[in-house]
Amino acid sequence: MDFQSAKDLLNKYEQSHLLQYYEELSIDDKSYLLSQIEGLDFSVAQGLNGKREEQNDGEYSPINAVSLNDIKELRQRYFSLGIDQIKSGKVAAVLLAGGQGTRLGYDAPKGTFNIGINKNLSIFGQQFANMHKVVQAAGCYFTVFVMTSDKNNEQTKQFFKQNNYFGFPKDKILFFVQKTSPALDLNGKILLEEKNKIALAPNGNGGWYSSLIESEAGKAISEQNIEWLNVYSVDNVLQQICDPIFIGATLSGGYNCGAKVVKKTCPEERVGVLMNQNGKPTIVEYYEISSELASKRDADGELTYRYGVILNYLFKVDVLNEVVSKNLPWHYAKKILPHLKDGEKVYPTEPNGYKTETLVVDMIKLMGNCLAVEVDREKEFAPVKNKTGVDSVDSARALLIKNGIEI
């Protein structure tokens, strides 16, 4: 993109201030700024004008679920269905690994963190060890798309290379970088971080699919006739990926989407809850759910809204394509945002703008239906979010040992 094209584009969306320092920049810095402008999604700023507060009221009801007892009875049927899908190449995994290990006191990609005690065992390494069980059962490998960020892309790719792609064929590991979205001031103007740099941040956990299909790696979906994508987070070292039972249960019920869930330990547990809202699947975050709803119980004493999500979802690709074409709504989180003002970096003490993101919650709503598939939390839920305490390195290590995994 040249200067005039950028100027015309910014004038169209009333964002011409992004070029106010252009003449002060070096040739390289000018080129960098123009490339950023070319990649901007201006619908972010436009959406702010019509934004309203999220409405969490409505008619709530429990979501359809396959319990652990159901799986005991139908295990072989689900397993056979799922294995057939994997063998036919219709299923691929998507690893969301754009984060850093900052909260662990670790300045590197989170997946490279050593969860081992007596040996080196990275989070990536353990998750791929989990996947090798499926590979052995199916007798074949499946594609794994790895979503990185601008910040950790090269480090992550190098780590995979150094570890021989954790035993997967190199051509089955496809990397792509998560797209970013701009930060806005309270009036919807895109902020500058530096004179040559727009203030950008990852576009939220709902942005994984648009980031994938607009990347070079995304071509593999159609080229390999992939019909299902199992999306999972790097946070959980016991995550079971491309699980045939999960796939089979979702297919057997004719669902467009599935979500692995654990039964909540108490109403206050800090997990998002999968339920129906006005007849559509939705996830209500722990900080959004009312105490009345969270504490509601069935006649047998079980929590009515008992299923917490663990960020392990199965999506049908053809329905995903319809969802993406409808454009996920932007969410605006009011934040304190350092930015450039009158040529100087300023650090506000009060919220002065919005970080913008799309959310997987909206993606699930648009899928039309979603099956909750319960898993044993001690076998599949060991999140590594904190350095110590709840959902920490220590608690994850304890669960790995409990599952007979040498660390």
N, C-alpha and C positions, 0 to 999 in steps of 0.2 A: 504494500500500500504506500502511495506517495503522499506528500504533505497535503496537496489540494484535495485528494480523495478523502483523507482523514478529516480535513476541515469541513467539507461538505456533509460528511456523515455526522459529525458532531453537531453541526448547526441544525441538522434535521431533528436531532433528539435533544437539543438545547443543552449540550454538554461541551461547548466550545472552550470552556475554561481549562480543559485538559491539555490544551496546546499553549497555554499562556507563557510557559518558560522555554518554548521550543527553540527560539533563536539563541538561547544561552548554552544549548547542549552541544556536545561533541557529535561527530558523524555517527559513531557507534550508539551513543545514547539516543539520538534521534531515531535511528533505525529500530532500537528496542521499543521505544514508546509507540511508534507507528504500528509495530507488530502487535503490541498489546491492544491498541485501539481496534485494530482489524478483528481481533478475537472476542471483542466484547459482545455480550448479549444485552441489548438495551431494553429488553422486556422487563428486566429486573427493576430499572428505574421507573418504567411506565407502570408497573404493577403496584408500586408504592402509592400512586395517586388514588387508586381505587381500593386500597387495602382496608380491611376492617378487622376488628378483634376476632380471634378464632372463637367459634361457637362450640362448646362442649356439651350443650344440653341436647336432649333428644330421647328417643325411646331405646333403652338399652336392653339387651338380652344375651344370654350365654351363647357362645359360638359352638358349632358342631365340632366334636373332638373325637379322636381315637385315643382311648386311654391305654395305660400299660396292660390292663387286663384284656382289653380288646386285642391288643397286639399278640398276647400269648395265644389267643384262640386262632388268629388269622395270620400268624407269623409266616408260615410257609407260602401262603398265597401271595402276600405282599412281597416277600423276598423274591419269588419267581418273577413277578411282574417287573420289579425294579431291576433285577439282574438282566432281564431281557432287554430293557431299555438301554442299559449301560453297554451291553455287548453289541447292540446295533448302532452305537455311537450317537445316540440321541440326547445324552446328558453330558453337561460340562459343569465345572465348578467355577465360581468367581470369588476370589479371595480379596477382601477389602483390607488393604495393608498400607494405607496412606499415612498412618499416624506415626509419631515419634514416641519414644519411651520416656518422655519428660517426667510424668508422674511417678515413674519408677526410679528417678534419679539417673536416667540413662539417656545420653544425647546421641541417639542413633535410631534407625528404624525399629519399631517395637518388636517386629517379628524376629529380629536378630538377637533379642535379649536371651541370655543364658538362664534357662529355668532349671538347669541341672545343679546338683550338689557335688557329687563325686565324679562327674564327667560333664563334658560340654554337650548341652542339649538345648538348642534354640527353640523358641516358640514355633517358628516355621518348621524346624526339624520334627518336632513332635506331631504337628498337624499332618505333615506328609507321611509320617509313620502310621497315623490313623488311616490315611487314604490307601496305603499299601495293602491293608486288610481287604479293602474292596477290590483292588486290582487283582489280588490273588484269587478272590472268589469269582470274579468275572473272567479272569484269564486275559485281560486286556487293560490298557491304559485309557484314560479319558483326558480331555483337554482341561487345563487349569488356567484361567485368565487371572492375572495378578494385577490389581489396581494399586498403583503407587501415587505419590504426589510429586510436585516439582522439587520439593525439598529432599525427598529420600529415594527418588527413582534410581539414580546411578548407584548409590550404596546398596540398594536392594538387589538390583540386577547383578552386581559384583558378588554379593553374598551367595546368591543362587549358583553362580558360576563356580565359586570357590568350593561349594558343597555338592558339586556335580548334580545340581538340580534335584537333590534329595532322592535320587534313584529313578526319577522320571526321565523319559526321553526329552532332550532339549526342545524338540519341536512341539512338544505337548504343553510347554510352559510359555504363555504369551503375555507379555507385559503391556500395560497401557497406563497413562497418567490421568488422574482425576482432573476434570475441568475445574476452573475457578469461576467465581462470580465477584463482582465489585462491591466494595463497601460504599454506603451512601451517607450523606449528611441528612439532617432531619427534613430537608426540603427536596430530597431526591436527587441531589447533585452527587455525581461520582467523585470520590475523594482521591487525591494524590498522596502517595506515600513519600515519594521523592519527586524532584522536578522531571525526572524521566521515567517514573514508575507509578502506575496506578495501584491503589490499595486493593488487593485481591485476597480471597481466601477460598478454600475448597468449597464446592457447591452443595455440600450436605450429603447425608447418606442416601438420599433419593436420587442423587446425580450419577450413580454408578452406571446405569444402563445407557444414558445419553453419552457419557464419557466413553463407554466401551464401543458403542456402534459407530461413533464418529472417529474412532481410532483405526489404525492399520490392523490391529489385532481383531477388531470386530468383524472383519470380512470372513473370518473363520466360521462364524455362526451359520451363514448361508452356505459357504463352501463345504462345510462338514455336515450340513443338514441337522444342526443341533436344534432340538425342540424344547428342551428344558434346561434351565440354569439354576444351579444350587448356589445361592449367595450366602457367604458366611464371613464372620469377622475374625480378625487376627487375635482378638482379645482372649479367646477361650481355647486353652491347650487340650481340652478333652473333646473338642468339636469333632463330631463324626460327619464326614463330608461325602456326598453322593451315596448316602446310606440307602441300600436297596429297599429296606422296609419303609422308610420315609417316602421314597419315590413311589413304591407300589401302593401304599395307602392313599396317596393323593390321586394317583391315576384311577384306582379302583372306585373311588367315590365320584369321579368325573369333575374334579376341581381344577380351577385355573391356577391355584396358588396353594401352597402348604407352608406351615410354620411349625418348627420344632418348639415345644413349650415345656416348661417344668411346672409342677404344682407348687404354688406359693407356700412358703413356710408360715406366713402370718399376713394379716391384712396390710401391715406397714412395710413389707419387703419392697426394696427399691428396684422393681422391675416393671417394665411396661406390660399392661394386661391386654390380652387379645379377647375381643368381644364383638358383638354386633351393635351398631348404632344406626337406628332407623333402617334396619334390615340389611345394612352393609357392614362388612368386616372392618374393624378399626382397632388401633392400638391406643389405649389411653395410658399416658405416662404416669408413673407413680406420683409425680408432683401435681398432676391434673385431676386424678380421680378423687371423688368425694369420700370422706370417711364412711359415710352411710353405704355407698356402693361397695367400697373395698371390704367392709365388714359383713355384708349381707351373706347369709348362710342358707343352705338347703335344709330340708327336713332331717337329713341324715347328719347334719352338722358340718358338712363340707362347705368351704367358701363357694358361693355361687359364681363369682368371677375369679376363678382359681388359677388360670393359666397365664404364666409369665413368659414372655418371649426371650429367646437367647441369641437373637440375630443369626438365625439359620433358616433361610427361606428357599422355597422351590417355586420358580416362576415359569409359566408356559410362554414361550417366546412369541407366538403369534398374537396372543392377547397383550403381551408387553408392548408389542409394536403399536397396537391400538392405543394403549395408555400413553405412550410417549408422544404420539401424534396429537393427543389432546392437550399436551403441555401441562406438566405438573405445576401447581401453584407455588409461587414464591412465598417463603416465610421470612419475616423481618424481626430480628432480635435486636432490641435496643442495647447498645454497648458503648463503652468508652473507647474511642478510636483515635490513636495518635495520627496526625496527618500534617500536610503542608499548608501553611497559611501565610500569605504575604512573603513567600520565599523562605520561611523558617519552619522548622518542625515544632509542632505544639503538642503538648500532652495534657489533654483535658482531665478534670477531676470528676466531672459528671457525664452521664451518657450524652453523646453528641451526634449519634448516627446509628445506622443499622448494618449489621452483618446479614447477608442474604444467603438463603439455602433452600434446597428442596428436600423433602423428607420421604422416607420409605413408607411412612404411615399413609400418605396420600396415594402412593403407588398401590398399596394393598387395597385401599378403598376402591380404586378404579378397576381392580382385577375382577370385581363382581362377587367373588366368593373366595373363601380361604378355609382350609381344613387345619385345625390344631392337632398336632401329633405329639402326644406326651412322651417324654423320655425320662429316664432315671437320672435325676440331677447329680447323684454321686458318680455316675458313669459318663455323663456328657456335659457337665456344667462346672467348669473350673476357670472362671474369668480372672484375668490378671490386669486389674485396673489400678491398684494401689501398691505402694511399696510394702506396707505393713497393714495388719488388721483385716477387715472384711474384704473379700474379693481381691486378695493380695498375692504377692509372690509366695508367701509362706503357705497360705491356704490352698493355692493351686498345687504346690509341691506335695502337700499332705494328701491331696486327692489322687495325684499321680501315683504316689507310693501305695495308697489304698487299692488302686487298680492294678497293682503288680508291675508297674512300669519302673524300670531301673533309671534312676536319675543321679 
